[in-house]
Amino acid sequence: MQFRVVIGEQVVAIELPEDLLRDSAEFHAKLDRDMDRGWQMSREFVGNPDRLQRCQIVADRLLTSITQGNEATAMLMAAYIALRMPGAVGVDVDAAGEMQNTELLYA
């Protein structure tokens, strides 16, 4: 599966192999446990992020991974979003720092 990340005018395609999607459950569960304690989303603290908010948080981490050239972490973050939001083929990340403005992309 190919997952698209839109950052302003730039589009980054991340290939998500089936084995990564299948074998990343433990890593994704750890992400969920971390977010279960609440998360600072831009200026607002969200005590119990819902599924969309969790994907927006992960998309922000995905953006960081891409800008730092960390391909492995970027793949794991993209896989989280693809698995938690069935049908999502990408994400349009708000690079200005407003996580709540990040949108999921569907086919």
QUIFENBEL-V177631 format. One record per pair of residues at least 4 apart in sequence whose C-alpha atoms are under 7 Angstrom apart, sorted by sequence separation. I is the first residue (numbers start at 1). GAP is how many residues later the second one is. D is the distance in Angstrom with one decimal. If there is no record, write none. Layout:
# QUIFENBEL-V177631
i->I gap->GAP d->D
i->I gap->GAP d->D
This chain:
# QUIFENBEL-V177631
i->6 gap->4 d->5.8
i->7 gap->4 d->6.2
i->16 gap->4 d->6.6
i->17 gap->4 d->6.6
i->18 gap->4 d->6.1
i->19 gap->4 d->5.8
i->20 gap->4 d->5.7
i->24 gap->4 d->6.2
i->25 gap->4 d->6.0
i->26 gap->4 d->6.4
i->27 gap->4 d->6.5
i->28 gap->4 d->6.3
i->29 gap->4 d->6.2
i->30 gap->4 d->6.2
i->31 gap->4 d->6.3
i->32 gap->4 d->6.0
i->35 gap->4 d->6.0
i->40 gap->4 d->5.8
i->41 gap->4 d->5.8
i->49 gap->4 d->5.4
i->50 gap->4 d->6.1
i->51 gap->4 d->6.4
i->52 gap->4 d->6.3
i->53 gap->4 d->6.1
i->54 gap->4 d->6.2
i->55 gap->4 d->5.9
i->56 gap->4 d->6.3
i->57 gap->4 d->6.6
i->58 gap->4 d->6.0
i->59 gap->4 d->6.1
i->60 gap->4 d->6.4
i->61 gap->4 d->6.2
i->62 gap->4 d->6.2
i->63 gap->4 d->6.2
i->64 gap->4 d->6.1
i->65 gap->4 d->6.0
i->66 gap->4 d->6.0
i->70 gap->4 d->6.2
i->71 gap->4 d->6.1
i->72 gap->4 d->6.4
i->73 gap->4 d->6.2
i->74 gap->4 d->6.1
i->75 gap->4 d->6.0
i->76 gap->4 d->6.3
i->77 gap->4 d->6.6
i->78 gap->4 d->6.2
i->79 gap->4 d->6.0
i->80 gap->4 d->6.0
i->81 gap->4 d->5.8
i->82 gap->4 d->6.1
i->94 gap->4 d->6.0
i->6 gap->5 d->4.5
i->16 gap->5 d->6.9
i->40 gap->5 d->4.3
i->41 gap->5 d->6.7
i->49 gap->5 d->5.8
i->65 gap->5 d->4.9
i->66 gap->5 d->6.7
i->94 gap->5 d->6.4
i->5 gap->6 d->5.6
i->6 gap->6 d->6.4
i->39 gap->6 d->5.7
i->40 gap->6 d->6.2
i->65 gap->6 d->6.8
i->82 gap->6 d->5.7
i->4 gap->7 d->6.6
i->5 gap->7 d->5.0
i->39 gap->7 d->5.4
i->82 gap->7 d->6.8
i->94 gap->7 d->5.8
i->4 gap->8 d->5.7
i->5 gap->8 d->6.3
i->38 gap->8 d->5.5
i->39 gap->8 d->6.5
i->65 gap->8 d->6.1
i->66 gap->8 d->6.1
i->94 gap->8 d->5.0
i->4 gap->9 d->4.6
i->38 gap->9 d->4.0
i->65 gap->9 d->5.2
i->93 gap->9 d->4.6
i->3 gap->10 d->5.7
i->4 gap->10 d->6.3
i->37 gap->10 d->6.7
i->38 gap->10 d->5.3
i->92 gap->10 d->5.7
i->93 gap->10 d->6.6
i->2 gap->11 d->6.4
i->3 gap->11 d->5.1
i->38 gap->11 d->6.5
i->92 gap->11 d->5.1
i->2 gap->12 d->5.6
i->3 gap->12 d->6.3
i->36 gap->12 d->6.2
i->62 gap->12 d->5.2
i->91 gap->12 d->5.7
i->92 gap->12 d->6.2
i->2 gap->13 d->4.5
i->3 gap->13 d->7.0
i->91 gap->13 d->4.4
i->92 gap->13 d->6.8
i->1 gap->14 d->5.9
i->2 gap->14 d->5.8
i->90 gap->14 d->6.0
i->91 gap->14 d->5.2
i->1 gap->15 d->5.1
i->62 gap->15 d->5.5
i->90 gap->15 d->4.8
i->1 gap->16 d->6.4
i->62 gap->16 d->6.8
i->88 gap->16 d->6.3
i->89 gap->16 d->5.7
i->90 gap->16 d->6.9
i->88 gap->17 d->5.6
i->89 gap->17 d->5.3
i->88 gap->18 d->4.7
i->89 gap->18 d->6.3
i->58 gap->19 d->6.0
i->87 gap->19 d->6.0
i->55 gap->26 d->5.5
i->59 gap->34 d->6.6
i->60 gap->39 d->6.6
i->57 gap->42 d->6.6
i->56 gap->43 d->5.8
i->56 gap->44 d->6.6
i->56 gap->46 d->5.9
i->28 gap->52 d->6.2
i->42 gap->55 d->6.5
i->42 gap->56 d->5.5
i->42 gap->57 d->6.1
i->21 gap->58 d->6.0
i->41 gap->58 d->6.0
i->16 gap->59 d->6.5
i->14 gap->61 d->6.6
i->16 gap->63 d->6.6
i->3 gap->75 d->6.8
i->4 gap->85 d->6.4
i->5 gap->85 d->5.5
i->6 gap->85 d->6.2
i->7 gap->85 d->6.3
i->3 gap->86 d->5.3
i->4 gap->86 d->4.3
i->5 gap->86 d->5.1
i->6 gap->86 d->4.5
i->7 gap->86 d->5.5
i->3 gap->87 d->4.9
i->4 gap->87 d->6.4
i->5 gap->87 d->6.0
i->6 gap->87 d->6.0
i->7 gap->87 d->7.0
i->7 gap->88 d->6.3
